[in-house]
Amino acid sequence: MPSWLKYFTMGIEYHHIHHCMTRIPGYNLQECHEYMSKNTKMFDNIVVLSMKNVWDNIFLTLYDESSGRYVSFTEIENKIY
C-alpha cells in the first residue's frame, strides 16, 4: 500500500495478523508482518492485489454460496426480483 494511503487506512493492511495472533497490539502489526515475511513461510501464499484489482473488485461485497463467487448487491437484487 502506498505510504500516503497508510495515513488514511491506519494500518488496515496488517489487520489480518491480529486475527491470527490477537495478543499482538495494533502498533506492532507492521513490524510483526515484516519479521514473519522475512523469517517464516507463513505469508508465502498471500495474493498481492494491485490498485486496479482493488478498484475492479471493490463492489463485490457479498459471497454467493450457490455460485461460489463474490457478487455485488445489484447482482443479488436482479436474482431476487
mmCIF file of the N, C-alpha and C atoms, coordinates in Angstrom:
data_MODEL
# 
_entry.id   MODEL 
# 
loop_
_atom_site.group_PDB 
_atom_site.id 
_atom_site.type_symbol 
_atom_site.label_atom_id 
_atom_site.label_alt_id 
_atom_site.label_comp_id 
_atom_site.label_asym_id 
_atom_site.label_entity_id 
_atom_site.label_seq_id 
_atom_site.pdbx_PDB_ins_code 
_atom_site.Cartn_x 
_atom_site.Cartn_y 
_atom_site.Cartn_z 
_atom_site.occupancy 
_atom_site.B_iso_or_equiv 
_atom_site.pdbx_formal_charge 
_atom_site.auth_seq_id 
_atom_site.auth_comp_id 
_atom_site.auth_asym_id 
_atom_site.auth_atom_id 
_atom_site.pdbx_PDB_model_num 
ATOM 1   N N  . MET A 1 1  ? 0.845   -1.167  0.000   1.00 0.00 ? 1  MET A N  1 
ATOM 2   C CA . MET A 1 1  ? 0.000   0.000   0.000   1.00 0.00 ? 1  MET A CA 1 
ATOM 3   C C  . MET A 1 1  ? 0.894   1.235   0.000   1.00 0.00 ? 1  MET A C  1 
ATOM 4   N N  . PRO A 1 2  ? 0.573   2.228   -0.822  1.00 0.00 ? 2  PRO A N  1 
ATOM 5   C CA . PRO A 1 2  ? 1.389   3.444   -0.850  1.00 0.00 ? 2  PRO A CA 1 
ATOM 6   C C  . PRO A 1 2  ? 1.416   4.118   0.522   1.00 0.00 ? 2  PRO A C  1 
ATOM 7   N N  . SER A 1 3  ? 2.556   4.696   0.859   1.00 0.00 ? 3  SER A N  1 
ATOM 8   C CA . SER A 1 3  ? 2.714   5.278   2.196   1.00 0.00 ? 3  SER A CA 1 
ATOM 9   C C  . SER A 1 3  ? 1.708   6.397   2.467   1.00 0.00 ? 3  SER A C  1 
ATOM 10  N N  . TRP A 1 4  ? 1.347   7.188   1.453   1.00 0.00 ? 4  TRP A N  1 
ATOM 11  C CA . TRP A 1 4  ? 0.386   8.272   1.669   1.00 0.00 ? 4  TRP A CA 1 
ATOM 12  C C  . TRP A 1 4  ? -1.001  7.724   2.009   1.00 0.00 ? 4  TRP A C  1 
ATOM 13  N N  . LEU A 1 5  ? -1.320  6.534   1.517   1.00 0.00 ? 5  LEU A N  1 
ATOM 14  C CA . LEU A 1 5  ? -2.624  5.942   1.788   1.00 0.00 ? 5  LEU A CA 1 
ATOM 15  C C  . LEU A 1 5  ? -2.668  5.284   3.172   1.00 0.00 ? 5  LEU A C  1 
ATOM 16  N N  . LYS A 1 6  ? -1.517  4.865   3.668   1.00 0.00 ? 6  LYS A N  1 
ATOM 17  C CA . LYS A 1 6  ? -1.451  4.260   5.007   1.00 0.00 ? 6  LYS A CA 1 
ATOM 18  C C  . LYS A 1 6  ? -1.923  5.231   6.088   1.00 0.00 ? 6  LYS A C  1 
ATOM 19  N N  . TYR A 1 7  ? -1.730  6.510   5.865   1.00 0.00 ? 7  TYR A N  1 
ATOM 20  C CA . TYR A 1 7  ? -2.188  7.509   6.824   1.00 0.00 ? 7  TYR A CA 1 
ATOM 21  C C  . TYR A 1 7  ? -3.705  7.414   7.016   1.00 0.00 ? 7  TYR A C  1 
ATOM 22  N N  . PHE A 1 8  ? -4.422  7.183   5.938   1.00 0.00 ? 8  PHE A N  1 
ATOM 23  C CA . PHE A 1 8  ? -5.882  7.125   5.989   1.00 0.00 ? 8  PHE A CA 1 
ATOM 24  C C  . PHE A 1 8  ? -6.412  5.761   6.421   1.00 0.00 ? 8  PHE A C  1 
ATOM 25  N N  . THR A 1 9  ? -5.695  4.696   6.107   1.00 0.00 ? 9  THR A N  1 
ATOM 26  C CA . THR A 1 9  ? -6.173  3.350   6.438   1.00 0.00 ? 9  THR A CA 1 
ATOM 27  C C  . THR A 1 9  ? -5.765  2.894   7.834   1.00 0.00 ? 9  THR A C  1 
ATOM 28  N N  . MET A 1 10 ? -4.836  3.618   8.439   1.00 0.00 ? 10 MET A N  1 
ATOM 29  C CA . MET A 1 10 ? -4.371  3.331   9.803   1.00 0.00 ? 10 MET A CA 1 
ATOM 30  C C  . MET A 1 10 ? -3.889  1.884   9.958   1.00 0.00 ? 10 MET A C  1 
ATOM 31  N N  . GLY A 1 11 ? -3.208  1.366   8.941   1.00 0.00 ? 11 GLY A N  1 
ATOM 32  C CA . GLY A 1 11 ? -2.600  0.043   9.040   1.00 0.00 ? 11 GLY A CA 1 
ATOM 33  C C  . GLY A 1 11 ? -3.542  -1.120  8.831   1.00 0.00 ? 11 GLY A C  1 
ATOM 34  N N  . ILE A 1 12 ? -4.669  -0.911  8.176   1.00 0.00 ? 12 ILE A N  1 
ATOM 35  C CA . ILE A 1 12 ? -5.634  -1.992  7.972   1.00 0.00 ? 12 ILE A CA 1 
ATOM 36  C C  . ILE A 1 12 ? -5.030  -3.130  7.143   1.00 0.00 ? 12 ILE A C  1 
ATOM 37  N N  . GLU A 1 13 ? -4.010  -2.827  6.357   1.00 0.00 ? 13 GLU A N  1 
ATOM 38  C CA . GLU A 1 13 ? -3.389  -3.868  5.535   1.00 0.00 ? 13 GLU A CA 1 
ATOM 39  C C  . GLU A 1 13 ? -2.682  -4.937  6.373   1.00 0.00 ? 13 GLU A C  1 
ATOM 40  N N  . TYR A 1 14 ? -2.476  -4.657  7.654   1.00 0.00 ? 14 TYR A N  1 
ATOM 41  C CA . TYR A 1 14 ? -1.848  -5.636  8.548   1.00 0.00 ? 14 TYR A CA 1 
ATOM 42  C C  . TYR A 1 14 ? -2.839  -6.232  9.540   1.00 0.00 ? 14 TYR A C  1 
ATOM 43  N N  . HIS A 1 15 ? -4.088  -5.875  9.430   1.00 0.00 ? 15 HIS A N  1 
ATOM 44  C CA . HIS A 1 15 ? -5.085  -6.292  10.419  1.00 0.00 ? 15 HIS A CA 1 
ATOM 45  C C  . HIS A 1 15 ? -5.318  -7.801  10.434  1.00 0.00 ? 15 HIS A C  1 
ATOM 46  N N  . HIS A 1 16 ? -5.057  -8.483  9.312   1.00 0.00 ? 16 HIS A N  1 
ATOM 47  C CA . HIS A 1 16 ? -5.236  -9.938  9.276   1.00 0.00 ? 16 HIS A CA 1 
ATOM 48  C C  . HIS A 1 16 ? -4.350  -10.638 10.315  1.00 0.00 ? 16 HIS A C  1 
ATOM 49  N N  . ILE A 1 17 ? -3.222  -10.050 10.626  1.00 0.00 ? 17 ILE A N  1 
ATOM 50  C CA . ILE A 1 17 ? -2.320  -10.644 11.623  1.00 0.00 ? 17 ILE A CA 1 
ATOM 51  C C  . ILE A 1 17 ? -2.990  -10.653 12.988  1.00 0.00 ? 17 ILE A C  1 
ATOM 52  N N  . HIS A 1 18 ? -3.738  -9.607  13.286  1.00 0.00 ? 18 HIS A N  1 
ATOM 53  C CA . HIS A 1 18 ? -4.436  -9.536  14.565  1.00 0.00 ? 18 HIS A CA 1 
ATOM 54  C C  . HIS A 1 18 ? -5.416  -10.707 14.723  1.00 0.00 ? 18 HIS A C  1 
ATOM 55  N N  . HIS A 1 19 ? -6.024  -11.143 13.641  1.00 0.00 ? 19 HIS A N  1 
ATOM 56  C CA . HIS A 1 19 ? -6.962  -12.260 13.715  1.00 0.00 ? 19 HIS A CA 1 
ATOM 57  C C  . HIS A 1 19 ? -6.245  -13.584 13.960  1.00 0.00 ? 19 HIS A C  1 
ATOM 58  N N  . CYS A 1 20 ? -5.011  -13.671 13.521  1.00 0.00 ? 20 CYS A N  1 
ATOM 59  C CA . CYS A 1 20 ? -4.221  -14.893 13.759  1.00 0.00 ? 20 CYS A CA 1 
ATOM 60  C C  . CYS A 1 20 ? -3.553  -14.885 15.130  1.00 0.00 ? 20 CYS A C  1 
ATOM 61  N N  . MET A 1 21 ? -3.079  -13.728 15.548  1.00 0.00 ? 21 MET A N  1 
ATOM 62  C CA . MET A 1 21 ? -2.334  -13.595 16.798  1.00 0.00 ? 21 MET A CA 1 
ATOM 63  C C  . MET A 1 21 ? -2.881  -12.382 17.567  1.00 0.00 ? 21 MET A C  1 
ATOM 64  N N  . THR A 1 22 ? -3.937  -12.579 18.328  1.00 0.00 ? 22 THR A N  1 
ATOM 65  C CA . THR A 1 22 ? -4.654  -11.465 18.959  1.00 0.00 ? 22 THR A CA 1 
ATOM 66  C C  . THR A 1 22 ? -3.863  -10.748 20.047  1.00 0.00 ? 22 THR A C  1 
ATOM 67  N N  . ARG A 1 23 ? -2.815  -11.336 20.549  1.00 0.00 ? 23 ARG A N  1 
ATOM 68  C CA . ARG A 1 23 ? -2.039  -10.677 21.610  1.00 0.00 ? 23 ARG A CA 1 
ATOM 69  C C  . ARG A 1 23 ? -1.077  -9.608  21.090  1.00 0.00 ? 23 ARG A C  1 
ATOM 70  N N  . ILE A 1 24 ? -0.913  -9.523  19.782  1.00 0.00 ? 24 ILE A N  1 
ATOM 71  C CA . ILE A 1 24 ? -0.026  -8.511  19.209  1.00 0.00 ? 24 ILE A CA 1 
ATOM 72  C C  . ILE A 1 24 ? -0.800  -7.199  19.109  1.00 0.00 ? 24 ILE A C  1 
ATOM 73  N N  . PRO A 1 25 ? -0.324  -6.138  19.760  1.00 0.00 ? 25 PRO A N  1 
ATOM 74  C CA . PRO A 1 25 ? -1.036  -4.855  19.709  1.00 0.00 ? 25 PRO A CA 1 
ATOM 75  C C  . PRO A 1 25 ? -0.964  -4.235  18.312  1.00 0.00 ? 25 PRO A C  1 
ATOM 76  N N  . GLY A 1 26 ? -1.938  -3.417  17.998  1.00 0.00 ? 26 GLY A N  1 
ATOM 77  C CA . GLY A 1 26 ? -2.045  -2.809  16.675  1.00 0.00 ? 26 GLY A CA 1 
ATOM 78  C C  . GLY A 1 26 ? -0.805  -2.065  16.225  1.00 0.00 ? 26 GLY A C  1 
ATOM 79  N N  . TYR A 1 27 ? -0.126  -1.397  17.151  1.00 0.00 ? 27 TYR A N  1 
ATOM 80  C CA . TYR A 1 27 ? 1.049   -0.614  16.766  1.00 0.00 ? 27 TYR A CA 1 
ATOM 81  C C  . TYR A 1 27 ? 2.256   -1.487  16.417  1.00 0.00 ? 27 TYR A C  1 
ATOM 82  N N  . ASN A 1 28 ? 2.187   -2.805  16.673  1.00 0.00 ? 28 ASN A N  1 
ATOM 83  C CA . ASN A 1 28 ? 3.288   -3.705  16.325  1.00 0.00 ? 28 ASN A CA 1 
ATOM 84  C C  . ASN A 1 28 ? 2.964   -4.611  15.141  1.00 0.00 ? 28 ASN A C  1 
ATOM 85  N N  . LEU A 1 29 ? 1.803   -4.456  14.521  1.00 0.00 ? 29 LEU A N  1 
ATOM 86  C CA . LEU A 1 29 ? 1.398   -5.366  13.455  1.00 0.00 ? 29 LEU A CA 1 
ATOM 87  C C  . LEU A 1 29 ? 2.299   -5.271  12.227  1.00 0.00 ? 29 LEU A C  1 
ATOM 88  N N  . GLN A 1 30 ? 2.691   -4.073  11.816  1.00 0.00 ? 30 GLN A N  1 
ATOM 89  C CA . GLN A 1 30 ? 3.565   -3.932  10.648  1.00 0.00 ? 30 GLN A CA 1 
ATOM 90  C C  . GLN A 1 30 ? 4.922   -4.577  10.924  1.00 0.00 ? 30 GLN A C  1 
ATOM 91  N N  . GLU A 1 31 ? 5.467   -4.328  12.079  1.00 0.00 ? 31 GLU A N  1 
ATOM 92  C CA . GLU A 1 31 ? 6.768   -4.922  12.444  1.00 0.00 ? 31 GLU A CA 1 
ATOM 93  C C  . GLU A 1 31 ? 6.672   -6.448  12.450  1.00 0.00 ? 31 GLU A C  1 
ATOM 94  N N  . CYS A 1 32 ? 5.580   -6.966  13.001  1.00 0.00 ? 32 CYS A N  1 
ATOM 95  C CA . CYS A 1 32 ? 5.373   -8.414  13.034  1.00 0.00 ? 32 CYS A CA 1 
ATOM 96  C C  . CYS A 1 32 ? 5.271   -8.971  11.613  1.00 0.00 ? 32 CYS A C  1 
ATOM 97  N N  . HIS A 1 33 ? 4.532   -8.283  10.764  1.00 0.00 ? 33 HIS A N  1 
ATOM 98  C CA . HIS A 1 33 ? 4.378   -8.721  9.377   1.00 0.00 ? 33 HIS A CA 1 
ATOM 99  C C  . HIS A 1 33 ? 5.731   -8.789  8.671   1.00 0.00 ? 33 HIS A C  1 
ATOM 100 N N  . GLU A 1 34 ? 6.521   -7.747  8.833   1.00 0.00 ? 34 GLU A N  1 
ATOM 101 C CA . GLU A 1 34 ? 7.833   -7.705  8.185   1.00 0.00 ? 34 GLU A CA 1 
ATOM 102 C C  . GLU A 1 34 ? 8.746   -8.813  8.708   1.00 0.00 ? 34 GLU A C  1 
ATOM 103 N N  . TYR A 1 35 ? 8.723   -9.054  10.005  1.00 0.00 ? 35 TYR A N  1 
ATOM 104 C CA . TYR A 1 35 ? 9.532   -10.121 10.590  1.00 0.00 ? 35 TYR A CA 1 
ATOM 105 C C  . TYR A 1 35 ? 9.091   -11.486 10.062  1.00 0.00 ? 35 TYR A C  1 
ATOM 106 N N  . MET A 1 36 ? 7.778   -11.736 10.081  1.00 0.00 ? 36 MET A N  1 
ATOM 107 C CA . MET A 1 36 ? 7.259   -13.031 9.643   1.00 0.00 ? 36 MET A CA 1 
ATOM 108 C C  . MET A 1 36 ? 7.509   -13.252 8.151   1.00 0.00 ? 36 MET A C  1 
ATOM 109 N N  . SER A 1 37 ? 7.448   -12.198 7.361   1.00 0.00 ? 37 SER A N  1 
ATOM 110 C CA . SER A 1 37 ? 7.695   -12.312 5.923   1.00 0.00 ? 37 SER A CA 1 
ATOM 111 C C  . SER A 1 37 ? 9.124   -12.729 5.629   1.00 0.00 ? 37 SER A C  1 
ATOM 112 N N  . LYS A 1 38 ? 10.054  -12.206 6.401   1.00 0.00 ? 38 LYS A N  1 
ATOM 113 C CA . LYS A 1 38 ? 11.471  -12.494 6.163   1.00 0.00 ? 38 LYS A CA 1 
ATOM 114 C C  . LYS A 1 38 ? 11.920  -13.817 6.778   1.00 0.00 ? 38 LYS A C  1 
ATOM 115 N N  . ASN A 1 39 ? 11.326  -14.218 7.897   1.00 0.00 ? 39 ASN A N  1 
ATOM 116 C CA . ASN A 1 39 ? 11.854  -15.342 8.666   1.00 0.00 ? 39 ASN A CA 1 
ATOM 117 C C  . ASN A 1 39 ? 10.990  -16.600 8.671   1.00 0.00 ? 39 ASN A C  1 
ATOM 118 N N  . THR A 1 40 ? 9.820   -16.559 8.083   1.00 0.00 ? 40 THR A N  1 
ATOM 119 C CA . THR A 1 40 ? 8.962   -17.749 8.047   1.00 0.00 ? 40 THR A CA 1 
ATOM 120 C C  . THR A 1 40 ? 8.334   -17.873 6.658   1.00 0.00 ? 40 THR A C  1 
ATOM 121 N N  . LYS A 1 41 ? 7.604   -18.939 6.444   1.00 0.00 ? 41 LYS A N  1 
ATOM 122 C CA . LYS A 1 41 ? 6.888   -19.133 5.182   1.00 0.00 ? 41 LYS A CA 1 
ATOM 123 C C  . LYS A 1 41 ? 5.392   -18.888 5.362   1.00 0.00 ? 41 LYS A C  1 
ATOM 124 N N  . MET A 1 42 ? 5.022   -18.246 6.456   1.00 0.00 ? 42 MET A N  1 
ATOM 125 C CA . MET A 1 42 ? 3.620   -18.064 6.792   1.00 0.00 ? 42 MET A CA 1 
ATOM 126 C C  . MET A 1 42 ? 2.849   -17.274 5.730   1.00 0.00 ? 42 MET A C  1 
ATOM 127 N N  . PHE A 1 43 ? 3.474   -16.292 5.114   1.00 0.00 ? 43 PHE A N  1 
ATOM 128 C CA . PHE A 1 43 ? 2.780   -15.432 4.162   1.00 0.00 ? 43 PHE A CA 1 
ATOM 129 C C  . PHE A 1 43 ? 3.131   -15.734 2.712   1.00 0.00 ? 43 PHE A C  1 
ATOM 130 N N  . ASP A 1 44 ? 3.683   -16.895 2.429   1.00 0.00 ? 44 ASP A N  1 
ATOM 131 C CA . ASP A 1 44 ? 4.100   -17.225 1.068   1.00 0.00 ? 44 ASP A CA 1 
ATOM 132 C C  . ASP A 1 44 ? 2.937   -17.338 0.086   1.00 0.00 ? 44 ASP A C  1 
ATOM 133 N N  . ASN A 1 45 ? 1.756   -17.707 0.555   1.00 0.00 ? 45 ASN A N  1 
ATOM 134 C CA . ASN A 1 45 ? 0.622   -17.921 -0.350  1.00 0.00 ? 45 ASN A CA 1 
ATOM 135 C C  . ASN A 1 45 ? -0.328  -16.730 -0.440  1.00 0.00 ? 45 ASN A C  1 
ATOM 136 N N  . ILE A 1 46 ? 0.069   -15.590 0.075   1.00 0.00 ? 46 ILE A N  1 
ATOM 137 C CA . ILE A 1 46 ? -0.796  -14.408 0.044   1.00 0.00 ? 46 ILE A CA 1 
ATOM 138 C C  . ILE A 1 46 ? -0.768  -13.789 -1.349  1.00 0.00 ? 46 ILE A C  1 
ATOM 139 N N  . VAL A 1 47 ? -1.939  -13.489 -1.861  1.00 0.00 ? 47 VAL A N  1 
ATOM 140 C CA . VAL A 1 47 ? -2.068  -12.851 -3.164  1.00 0.00 ? 47 VAL A CA 1 
ATOM 141 C C  . VAL A 1 47 ? -1.996  -11.336 -2.966  1.00 0.00 ? 47 VAL A C  1 
ATOM 142 N N  . VAL A 1 48 ? -1.105  -10.699 -3.681  1.00 0.00 ? 48 VAL A N  1 
ATOM 143 C CA . VAL A 1 48 ? -0.952  -9.251  -3.595  1.00 0.00 ? 48 VAL A CA 1 
ATOM 144 C C  . VAL A 1 48 ? -1.796  -8.628  -4.699  1.00 0.00 ? 48 VAL A C  1 
ATOM 145 N N  . LEU A 1 49 ? -2.665  -7.710  -4.309  1.00 0.00 ? 49 LEU A N  1 
ATOM 146 C CA . LEU A 1 49 ? -3.551  -7.057  -5.269  1.00 0.00 ? 49 LEU A CA 1 
ATOM 147 C C  . LEU A 1 49 ? -2.978  -5.718  -5.708  1.00 0.00 ? 49 LEU A C  1 
ATOM 148 N N  . SER A 1 50 ? -3.124  -5.422  -6.982  1.00 0.00 ? 50 SER A N  1 
ATOM 149 C CA . SER A 1 50 ? -2.742  -4.095  -7.470  1.00 0.00 ? 50 SER A CA 1 
ATOM 150 C C  . SER A 1 50 ? -3.907  -3.145  -7.198  1.00 0.00 ? 50 SER A C  1 
ATOM 151 N N  . MET A 1 51 ? -3.667  -1.853  -7.343  1.00 0.00 ? 51 MET A N  1 
ATOM 152 C CA . MET A 1 51 ? -4.738  -0.885  -7.139  1.00 0.00 ? 51 MET A CA 1 
ATOM 153 C C  . MET A 1 51 ? -5.859  -1.105  -8.159  1.00 0.00 ? 51 MET A C  1 
ATOM 154 N N  . LYS A 1 52 ? -5.523  -1.565  -9.366  1.00 0.00 ? 52 LYS A N  1 
ATOM 155 C CA . LYS A 1 52 ? -6.543  -1.856  -10.372 1.00 0.00 ? 52 LYS A CA 1 
ATOM 156 C C  . LYS A 1 52 ? -7.398  -3.038  -9.918  1.00 0.00 ? 52 LYS A C  1 
ATOM 157 N N  . ASN A 1 53 ? -6.761  -4.086  -9.356  1.00 0.00 ? 53 ASN A N  1 
ATOM 158 C CA . ASN A 1 53 ? -7.529  -5.222  -8.828  1.00 0.00 ? 53 ASN A CA 1 
ATOM 159 C C  . ASN A 1 53 ? -8.486  -4.782  -7.739  1.00 0.00 ? 53 ASN A C  1 
ATOM 160 N N  . VAL A 1 54 ? -8.006  -3.916  -6.867  1.00 0.00 ? 54 VAL A N  1 
ATOM 161 C CA . VAL A 1 54 ? -8.849  -3.429  -5.772  1.00 0.00 ? 54 VAL A CA 1 
ATOM 162 C C  . VAL A 1 54 ? -10.039 -2.670  -6.334  1.00 0.00 ? 54 VAL A C  1 
ATOM 163 N N  . TRP A 1 55 ? -9.786  -1.770  -7.277  1.00 0.00 ? 55 TRP A N  1 
ATOM 164 C CA . TRP A 1 55 ? -10.877 -0.977  -7.855  1.00 0.00 ? 55 TRP A CA 1 
ATOM 165 C C  . TRP A 1 55 ? -11.878 -1.876  -8.596  1.00 0.00 ? 55 TRP A C  1 
ATOM 166 N N  . ASP A 1 56 ? -11.375 -2.851  -9.343  1.00 0.00 ? 56 ASP A N  1 
ATOM 167 C CA . ASP A 1 56 ? -12.260 -3.746  -10.094 1.00 0.00 ? 56 ASP A CA 1 
ATOM 168 C C  . ASP A 1 56 ? -13.148 -4.588  -9.187  1.00 0.00 ? 56 ASP A C  1 
ATOM 169 N N  . ASN A 1 57 ? -12.694 -4.840  -7.964  1.00 0.00 ? 57 ASN A N  1 
ATOM 170 C CA . ASN A 1 57 ? -13.427 -5.728  -7.060  1.00 0.00 ? 57 ASN A CA 1 
ATOM 171 C C  . ASN A 1 57 ? -14.074 -5.035  -5.875  1.00 0.00 ? 57 ASN A C  1 
ATOM 172 N N  . ILE A 1 58 ? -13.997 -3.725  -5.830  1.00 0.00 ? 58 ILE A N  1 
ATOM 173 C CA . ILE A 1 58 ? -14.475 -3.003  -4.651  1.00 0.00 ? 58 ILE A CA 1 
ATOM 174 C C  . ILE A 1 58 ? -15.978 -3.155  -4.436  1.00 0.00 ? 58 ILE A C  1 
ATOM 175 N N  . PHE A 1 59 ? -16.718 -3.401  -5.497  1.00 0.00 ? 59 PHE A N  1 
ATOM 176 C CA . PHE A 1 59 ? -18.165 -3.510  -5.373  1.00 0.00 ? 59 PHE A CA 1 
ATOM 177 C C  . PHE A 1 59 ? -18.637 -4.946  -5.173  1.00 0.00 ? 59 PHE A C  1 
ATOM 178 N N  . LEU A 1 60 ? -17.723 -5.894  -5.163  1.00 0.00 ? 60 LEU A N  1 
ATOM 179 C CA . LEU A 1 60 ? -18.081 -7.285  -4.912  1.00 0.00 ? 60 LEU A CA 1 
ATOM 180 C C  . LEU A 1 60 ? -18.059 -7.501  -3.406  1.00 0.00 ? 60 LEU A C  1 
ATOM 181 N N  . THR A 1 61 ? -19.206 -7.351  -2.789  1.00 0.00 ? 61 THR A N  1 
ATOM 182 C CA . THR A 1 61 ? -19.262 -7.297  -1.332  1.00 0.00 ? 61 THR A CA 1 
ATOM 183 C C  . THR A 1 61 ? -19.924 -8.499  -0.684  1.00 0.00 ? 61 THR A C  1 
ATOM 184 N N  . LEU A 1 62 ? -20.558 -9.349  -1.468  1.00 0.00 ? 62 LEU A N  1 
ATOM 185 C CA . LEU A 1 62 ? -21.274 -10.493 -0.901  1.00 0.00 ? 62 LEU A CA 1 
ATOM 186 C C  . LEU A 1 62 ? -20.742 -11.780 -1.497  1.00 0.00 ? 62 LEU A C  1 
ATOM 187 N N  . TYR A 1 63 ? -20.792 -12.849 -0.719  1.00 0.00 ? 63 TYR A N  1 
ATOM 188 C CA . TYR A 1 63 ? -20.370 -14.152 -1.229  1.00 0.00 ? 63 TYR A CA 1 
ATOM 189 C C  . TYR A 1 63 ? -21.604 -14.979 -1.532  1.00 0.00 ? 63 TYR A C  1 
ATOM 190 N N  . ASP A 1 64 ? -21.764 -15.379 -2.780  1.00 0.00 ? 64 ASP A N  1 
ATOM 191 C CA . ASP A 1 64 ? -22.895 -16.189 -3.212  1.00 0.00 ? 64 ASP A CA 1 
ATOM 192 C C  . ASP A 1 64 ? -22.491 -17.657 -3.139  1.00 0.00 ? 64 ASP A C  1 
ATOM 193 N N  . GLU A 1 65 ? -23.014 -18.354 -2.151  1.00 0.00 ? 65 GLU A N  1 
ATOM 194 C CA . GLU A 1 65 ? -22.635 -19.754 -1.947  1.00 0.00 ? 65 GLU A CA 1 
ATOM 195 C C  . GLU A 1 65 ? -23.089 -20.647 -3.091  1.00 0.00 ? 65 GLU A C  1 
ATOM 196 N N  . SER A 1 66 ? -24.200 -20.319 -3.717  1.00 0.00 ? 66 SER A N  1 
ATOM 197 C CA . SER A 1 66 ? -24.694 -21.168 -4.804  1.00 0.00 ? 66 SER A CA 1 
ATOM 198 C C  . SER A 1 66 ? -23.772 -21.137 -6.022  1.00 0.00 ? 66 SER A C  1 
ATOM 199 N N  . SER A 1 67 ? -23.174 -19.971 -6.307  1.00 0.00 ? 67 SER A N  1 
ATOM 200 C CA . SER A 1 67 ? -22.254 -19.886 -7.452  1.00 0.00 ? 67 SER A CA 1 
ATOM 201 C C  . SER A 1 67 ? -20.786 -19.999 -7.033  1.00 0.00 ? 67 SER A C  1 
ATOM 202 N N  . GLY A 1 68 ? -20.518 -19.858 -5.724  1.00 0.00 ? 68 GLY A N  1 
ATOM 203 C CA . GLY A 1 68 ? -19.148 -19.963 -5.232  1.00 0.00 ? 68 GLY A CA 1 
ATOM 204 C C  . GLY A 1 68 ? -18.266 -18.791 -5.614  1.00 0.00 ? 68 GLY A C  1 
ATOM 205 N N  . ARG A 1 69 ? -18.859 -17.594 -5.683  1.00 0.00 ? 69 ARG A N  1 
ATOM 206 C CA . ARG A 1 69 ? -18.064 -16.411 -6.047  1.00 0.00 ? 69 ARG A CA 1 
ATOM 207 C C  . ARG A 1 69 ? -18.619 -15.173 -5.346  1.00 0.00 ? 69 ARG A C  1 
ATOM 208 N N  . TYR A 1 70 ? -17.833 -14.098 -5.373  1.00 0.00 ? 70 TYR A N  1 
ATOM 209 C CA . TYR A 1 70 ? -18.265 -12.833 -4.800  1.00 0.00 ? 70 TYR A CA 1 
ATOM 210 C C  . TYR A 1 70 ? -19.118 -12.090 -5.825  1.00 0.00 ? 70 TYR A C  1 
ATOM 211 N N  . VAL A 1 71 ? -20.159 -11.440 -5.344  1.00 0.00 ? 71 VAL A N  1 
ATOM 212 C CA . VAL A 1 71 ? -21.082 -10.724 -6.222  1.00 0.00 ? 71 VAL A CA 1 
ATOM 213 C C  . VAL A 1 71 ? -21.398 -9.355  -5.624  1.00 0.00 ? 71 VAL A C  1 
ATOM 214 N N  . SER A 1 72 ? -21.984 -8.491  -6.441  1.00 0.00 ? 72 SER A N  1 
ATOM 215 C CA . SER A 1 72 ? -22.392 -7.167  -5.973  1.00 0.00 ? 72 SER A CA 1 
ATOM 216 C C  . SER A 1 72 ? -23.830 -7.219  -5.477  1.00 0.00 ? 72 SER A C  1 
ATOM 217 N N  . PHE A 1 73 ? -24.245 -6.171  -4.778  1.00 0.00 ? 73 PHE A N  1 
ATOM 218 C CA . PHE A 1 73 ? -25.634 -6.087  -4.329  1.00 0.00 ? 73 PHE A CA 1 
ATOM 219 C C  . PHE A 1 73 ? -26.579 -6.075  -5.531  1.00 0.00 ? 73 PHE A C  1 
ATOM 220 N N  . THR A 1 74 ? -26.165 -5.428  -6.618  1.00 0.00 ? 74 THR A N  1 
ATOM 221 C CA . THR A 1 74 ? -27.003 -5.342  -7.809  1.00 0.00 ? 74 THR A CA 1 
ATOM 222 C C  . THR A 1 74 ? -27.279 -6.725  -8.381  1.00 0.00 ? 74 THR A C  1 
ATOM 223 N N  . GLU A 1 75 ? -26.257 -7.577  -8.423  1.00 0.00 ? 75 GLU A N  1 
ATOM 224 C CA . GLU A 1 75 ? -26.463 -8.934  -8.934  1.00 0.00 ? 75 GLU A CA 1 
ATOM 225 C C  . GLU A 1 75 ? -27.464 -9.703  -8.081  1.00 0.00 ? 75 GLU A C  1 
ATOM 226 N N  . ILE A 1 76 ? -27.388 -9.531  -6.776  1.00 0.00 ? 76 ILE A N  1 
ATOM 227 C CA . ILE A 1 76 ? -28.315 -10.212 -5.878  1.00 0.00 ? 76 ILE A CA 1 
ATOM 228 C C  . ILE A 1 76 ? -29.723 -9.670  -6.064  1.00 0.00 ? 76 ILE A C  1 
ATOM 229 N N  . GLU A 1 77 ? -29.858 -8.351  -6.191  1.00 0.00 ? 77 GLU A N  1 
ATOM 230 C CA . GLU A 1 77 ? -31.170 -7.743  -6.416  1.00 0.00 ? 77 GLU A CA 1 
ATOM 231 C C  . GLU A 1 77 ? -31.798 -8.283  -7.689  1.00 0.00 ? 77 GLU A C  1 
ATOM 232 N N  . ASN A 1 78 ? -30.979 -8.424  -8.729  1.00 0.00 ? 78 ASN A N  1 
ATOM 233 C CA . ASN A 1 78 ? -31.506 -8.932  -10.003 1.00 0.00 ? 78 ASN A CA 1 
ATOM 234 C C  . ASN A 1 78 ? -31.950 -10.377 -9.894  1.00 0.00 ? 78 ASN A C  1 
ATOM 235 N N  . LYS A 1 79 ? -31.307 -11.159 -9.038  1.00 0.00 ? 79 LYS A N  1 
ATOM 236 C CA . LYS A 1 79 ? -31.697 -12.564 -8.839  1.00 0.00 ? 79 LYS A CA 1 
ATOM 237 C C  . LYS A 1 79 ? -33.032 -12.660 -8.089  1.00 0.00 ? 79 LYS A C  1 
ATOM 238 N N  . ILE A 1 80 ? -33.218 -11.765 -7.126  1.00 0.00 ? 80 ILE A N  1 
ATOM 239 C CA . ILE A 1 80 ? -34.393 -11.821 -6.268  1.00 0.00 ? 80 ILE A CA 1 
ATOM 240 C C  . ILE A 1 80 ? -35.638 -11.347 -7.007  1.00 0.00 ? 80 ILE A C  1 
ATOM 241 N N  . TYR A 1 81 ? -35.516 -10.281 -7.787  1.00 0.00 ? 81 TYR A N  1 
ATOM 242 C CA . TYR A 1 81 ? -36.705 -9.694  -8.429  1.00 0.00 ? 81 TYR A CA 1 
ATOM 243 C C  . TYR A 1 81 ? -36.863 -10.132 -9.840  1.00 0.00 ? 81 TYR A C  1 
# 
